[in-house]
């Protein structure tokens, strides 16, 4: 009798496992278009490029119900170039996201390569994450609101939604023996959405950012002696010991119109800590402010415009760099999953910043995010593209 009861209990346990609900979803985005850059190092450039409005990608998202409100979750997401088929994010197989974790009635805890809190809570309020794409991001994406950089080796908590309030945090272990603070990254953020009002705020702190943050999207060993930042807007500050971002934003919708804005304060603290700099110990500060507007003319047609202003700090006698940027766009949805769009961005630079080596002041040049920088103070780009989701 006891043996029969034990067998029945074992069969019941196996049946529970067999019937646990689980799912795996394949998803993706293919974004391709034609571009004009009026000043790519002093020359006009006409080309095709991939992943401007949204990064071209494919991914796998999975969940398994473990019972009692507990679920196992994972995401593996690959970025790629439509024109060449090559991997994005410096050749990483799952360079966009790669994480696994558990979710419950209180929130989720995940481990892997993930997005920081500034991306999660303030990024969606920036025009680059809406209809503008990465060319409408803040100059050089210096506050990372457009998600140029991901966080490796991270532990992340994301809360459930409590009457419109969400919050979370991330911590990345530095992985350097005997130096627990070196290369570490942490961020905190919160968001609130209630009817027409959306708000977000976040804090990001990165130690040794030249390697731990700006260098983590490349394959192979990143350089510790030269800047791993491509944009001339802030490549001269890669020697900093700490990169810090404080960001906030909001949006309000009235009828078919939405007006929004973001503010970010970016600091490169203790220059010369990662590699030699004649400005050792100094701190460079950038302030960025954006105001954006969009209008849903019809259910299928969206138009938008935005203005962004960035101002840097002076470093030993140079004049502070300034960047004025204006964006405009039109997005027309052919269906729920396919749209065509036009984006135009103009940027004007003033003042001085540090050269790429971080050794001396140099004239600031226009540098629209992720494009070949201008040879002078002005740059204009336009794009006609198509995006398909699956």
C-alpha positions in Angstrom: 0.0 0.0 0.0 2.8 2.4 0.9 4.6 1.6 -2.3 1.4 2.4 -4.3 1.1 5.7 -2.5 4.7 6.6 -3.2 4.4 5.7 -6.9 1.2 7.8 -7.1 2.9 10.8 -5.5 5.9 10.5 -7.9 3.6 10.4 -10.9 1.8 13.4 -9.7 5.0 15.4 -9.3 6.1 14.5 -12.8 2.7 15.4 -14.2 3.0 18.8 -12.6 6.3 19.4 -14.3 5.0 18.2 -17.6 2.1 20.5 -17.5 4.0 23.6 -16.3 3.2 26.4 -18.7 6.1 27.7 -20.8 6.6 29.6 -24.0 9.4 30.9 -26.2 8.8 33.8 -28.6 10.9 34.7 -31.6 10.8 38.4 -32.4 12.7 41.0 -34.4 13.0 44.3 -36.2 14.5 44.9 -39.7 15.2 48.6 -40.2 16.9 49.8 -43.5 17.1 53.2 -45.3 18.9 55.7 -47.5 21.0 58.5 -45.9 22.5 61.8 -46.9 25.2 63.3 -44.7 26.2 66.8 -45.9 29.5 66.9 -44.0 31.2 63.5 -43.3 34.7 64.8 -42.6 34.2 67.6 -45.1 32.5 65.6 -47.9 29.0 64.6 -48.8 28.1 61.0 -48.1 25.3 59.0 -49.6 24.8 55.5 -48.3 22.4 52.8 -47.0 22.5 52.0 -43.4 20.7 49.6 -41.0 19.0 50.1 -37.7 18.6 53.9 -37.4 15.0 54.3 -36.2 15.4 51.1 -34.2 18.4 48.7 -34.1 17.9 45.8 -36.5 17.7 42.6 -34.4 16.3 39.2 -33.7 15.7 37.7 -30.3 14.3 34.9 -28.2 12.2 35.6 -25.2 11.1 32.8 -22.9 9.1 32.2 -19.8 8.2 29.2 -17.7 5.6 29.1 -14.9 7.1 27.6 -11.8 4.0 27.9 -9.7 3.0 30.1 -6.9 3.4 33.2 -9.0 7.1 32.5 -9.7 8.4 32.3 -13.3 11.7 31.7 -15.0 12.5 34.2 -17.7 15.2 34.8 -20.3 16.1 37.0 -23.2 18.8 36.5 -25.9 18.9 39.4 -28.4 21.2 39.8 -31.4 21.9 43.0 -33.3 22.9 42.8 -37.0 23.6 45.0 -40.1 21.0 44.4 -42.9 23.4 45.6 -45.6 26.3 43.2 -44.8 24.8 40.6 -42.5 27.5 41.2 -39.9 26.9 41.2 -36.2 26.3 44.5 -34.4 27.7 45.7 -31.1 31.3 45.1 -32.1 30.7 41.5 -33.2 29.0 40.1 -30.1 26.6 37.3 -30.8 24.0 38.5 -28.4 25.3 42.1 -28.0 22.0 43.8 -27.4 20.8 41.8 -24.4 21.5 38.4 -22.8 20.0 37.6 -19.4 18.2 35.0 -17.3 16.3 35.3 -14.1 13.1 34.9 -12.0 10.0 37.0 -11.8 7.3 37.1 -9.1 4.4 39.1 -7.9 6.8 41.8 -6.7 9.1 42.1 -9.7 12.0 40.4 -11.4 15.7 39.7 -10.8 17.8 39.0 -13.8 21.5 38.3 -14.5 23.6 39.0 -17.6 24.1 41.8 -20.2 21.4 44.4 -19.6 20.2 48.0 -19.9 20.9 50.5 -17.1 18.2 52.5 -15.3 18.7 55.7 -17.3 17.9 53.7 -20.5 14.9 52.1 -18.9 13.2 55.1 -17.2 14.3 58.2 -19.0 15.3 56.9 -22.4 11.8 56.4 -23.7 11.1 60.2 -23.1 14.0 61.2 -25.4 13.2 61.8 -29.1 15.8 59.3 -30.2 13.8 56.5 -28.6 10.6 57.7 -30.2 10.4 58.8 -33.9 14.0 60.2 -34.3 16.2 57.2 -34.1 19.9 57.3 -33.1 20.7 60.3 -35.4 18.3 62.4 -33.2 19.9 61.2 -30.0 21.8 63.7 -27.8 25.3 64.6 -29.3 27.4 61.5 -29.1 24.6 59.9 -27.0 26.8 61.2 -24.1 24.2 60.5 -21.5 23.4 57.0 -22.9 19.7 57.7 -23.0 19.7 56.2 -26.5 21.4 53.0 -25.3 24.7 53.1 -27.1 26.3 51.1 -24.2 25.1 48.1 -22.3 26.2 46.7 -19.0 28.0 43.4 -18.7 28.0 41.1 -15.6 25.0 42.8 -14.1 22.4 41.9 -11.5 19.1 43.8 -12.1 15.9 44.3 -10.2 12.7 45.5 -11.9 9.6 46.1 -9.9 6.0 45.3 -11.0 3.7 48.2 -11.8 2.1 49.7 -8.6 -0.7 52.0 -9.8 1.5 53.5 -12.5 4.8 53.5 -10.4 7.7 51.3 -11.4 11.3 51.3 -10.1 14.4 49.3 -10.3 18.2 49.2 -10.0 21.2 47.5 -11.5 24.7 46.5 -10.2 27.6 45.2 -12.2 30.4 43.4 -10.5 33.8 44.8 -11.5 35.5 41.4 -11.7 39.0 42.7 -10.7 40.7 40.6 -8.0 41.4 42.6 -4.8 39.6 45.8 -6.2 35.9 45.4 -5.7 35.2 49.0 -6.7 37.1 48.9 -10.0 34.9 48.6 -13.1 31.8 48.5 -11.1 28.6 50.0 -12.4 25.4 50.8 -10.5 22.2 52.6 -11.4 18.8 53.4 -9.9 15.6 54.7 -11.5 11.9 55.1 -11.3 9.0 55.9 -13.6 5.4 57.0 -13.3 2.6 56.8 -15.9 -0.9 57.9 -15.2 -3.3 58.8 -18.0 -1.7 61.5 -20.1 1.3 62.1 -17.8 4.6 60.1 -17.9 7.6 60.9 -15.7 11.0 59.2 -15.3 14.3 59.8 -13.3 17.5 57.8 -13.0 21.1 57.8 -11.7 24.0 56.0 -13.3 27.5 55.7 -11.8 30.4 53.9 -13.7 33.9 53.3 -12.5 36.7 53.1 -15.0 34.2 53.8 -17.8 36.7 53.6 -20.6 36.9 49.9 -20.3 33.9 48.8 -18.2 31.3 50.8 -20.1 32.5 52.5 -23.3 34.7 49.5 -24.2 32.2 46.7 -23.4 30.5 46.6 -26.8 33.6 45.5 -28.7 35.1 42.1 -29.3 38.6 41.2 -28.1 40.6 43.2 -25.5 39.8 46.9 -25.3 42.5 49.5 -24.9 43.3 50.9 -21.5 45.6 53.6 -22.8 43.5 55.4 -25.4 39.8 56.4 -25.5 37.3 53.8 -26.5 34.8 56.5 -27.3 34.3 57.3 -31.0 32.4 60.6 -30.7 34.5 63.7 -30.5 31.9 65.3 -28.2 33.4 63.4 -25.2 36.2 61.1 -26.5 38.7 63.4 -24.8 37.4 62.5 -21.3 37.9 58.7 -21.4 40.6 58.9 -18.8 38.1 59.7 -16.1 37.9 57.5 -13.0 34.1 57.9 -12.8 31.3 58.6 -15.3 28.1 59.8 -13.7 24.7 60.6 -15.2 21.7 62.2 -13.4 18.7 62.3 -15.8 15.0 63.1 -15.6 12.2 63.6 -18.1 8.5 63.9 -18.6 5.7 64.0 -21.2 2.1 65.1 -21.3 -0.5 64.1 -24.0 -3.4 66.3 -24.8 -5.6 65.0 -27.6 -3.5 63.9 -30.5 -0.5 66.0 -29.3 2.3 65.1 -26.9 4.9 67.5 -25.5 7.9 66.2 -23.6 11.4 66.9 -22.5 14.5 65.5 -20.8 17.4 66.9 -18.7 20.7 65.2 -18.0 23.8 66.2 -16.0 26.9 64.2 -17.1 30.2 64.2 -15.3 33.6 62.8 -16.1 35.3 62.8 -12.7 39.0 62.6 -11.8 40.5 62.8 -15.3 43.8 60.9 -15.6 42.8 58.0 -13.4 42.4 55.4 -16.3 45.3 56.6 -18.4 47.7 59.6 -18.4 46.1 63.1 -18.8 47.6 66.6 -18.4 44.3 67.5 -16.7 44.7 64.9 -14.0 42.2 65.2 -11.1 39.9 67.6 -12.9 36.2 67.0 -13.6 34.4 67.8 -16.9 30.7 68.5 -16.7 28.1 68.5 -19.5 24.5 69.6 -19.2 21.9 68.6 -21.8 18.3 69.7 -22.2 15.8 68.5 -24.8 12.2 69.6 -25.7 10.2 67.5 -28.1 6.7 67.5 -29.7 4.8 65.0 -31.7 1.3 65.0 -33.2 -0.8 62.0 -34.4 -2.4 63.5 -37.6 -4.2 60.3 -38.3 -4.0 56.8 -36.7 -1.4 56.0 -39.3 0.5 59.3 -39.6 2.8 60.8 -37.0 4.9 64.0 -37.2 7.4 65.3 -34.7 10.0 67.9 -34.0 12.6 68.5 -31.3 15.3 70.9 -30.1 18.3 69.8 -28.0 21.0 71.9 -26.3 24.3 70.6 -24.8 26.9 72.7 -22.9 30.2 71.4 -21.7 32.5 72.8 -19.0 35.8 74.7 -19.4 39.0 72.8 -19.0 42.1 75.0 -18.4 41.5 78.0 -20.6 39.4 76.5 -23.4 35.9 77.9 -24.2 33.1 75.5 -23.2 31.7 73.4 -26.1 28.1 73.9 -27.1 25.9 71.9 -29.4 22.5 73.1 -30.8 20.5 70.3 -32.5 17.1 70.4 -34.3 15.3 67.3 -35.5 12.1 66.7 -37.5 10.4 63.5 -38.7 7.4 61.9 -40.3 6.3 58.3 -39.7 3.6 56.6 -41.8 2.4 53.1 -40.8 1.5 50.9 -43.8 0.3 48.3 -41.3 0.6 47.4 -37.6 4.1 46.0 -38.2 5.5 48.0 -41.2 6.1 51.7 -41.5 8.0 54.1 -43.7 9.6 57.3 -42.3 11.7 60.4 -43.0 14.1 62.0 -40.4 16.2 65.1 -40.7 18.7 66.4 -38.1 20.8 69.5 -38.1 23.6 70.2 -35.6 25.7 73.3 -34.9 28.8 73.2 -32.6 30.5 76.1 -30.8 33.5 76.5 -28.5 36.2 73.9 -27.6 36.4 70.4 -26.2 39.4 68.1 -25.5 41.0 66.2 -28.4 40.5 62.4 -28.7 43.8 61.8 -26.7 42.5 64.1 -24.0 45.8 66.1 -24.1 44.7 69.5 -25.4 41.7 71.7 -26.2 40.5 71.5 -29.8 37.6 73.2 -31.7 34.3 71.4 -31.2 32.9 70.0 -34.5 29.3 69.0 -35.3 29.0 65.3 -34.6 25.5 63.8 -35.0 25.3 60.6 -33.0 26.8 57.5 -34.7 27.7 59.4 -37.9 31.1 60.3 -39.3 31.8 63.7 -37.6 31.8 66.9 -39.5 35.0 68.8 -40.5 33.6 72.0 -39.1 30.8 73.4 -36.9 27.8 72.3 -39.0 26.3 69.0 -40.0 23.0 68.0 -41.7 21.7 64.5 -42.2 18.5 63.1 -43.7 17.1 59.6 -44.0 14.3 57.8 -45.7 13.7 54.4 -44.3 11.4 51.4 -43.8 11.0 49.3 -40.7 9.4 45.9 -40.4 8.7 44.1 -37.1 8.0 40.4 -36.5 
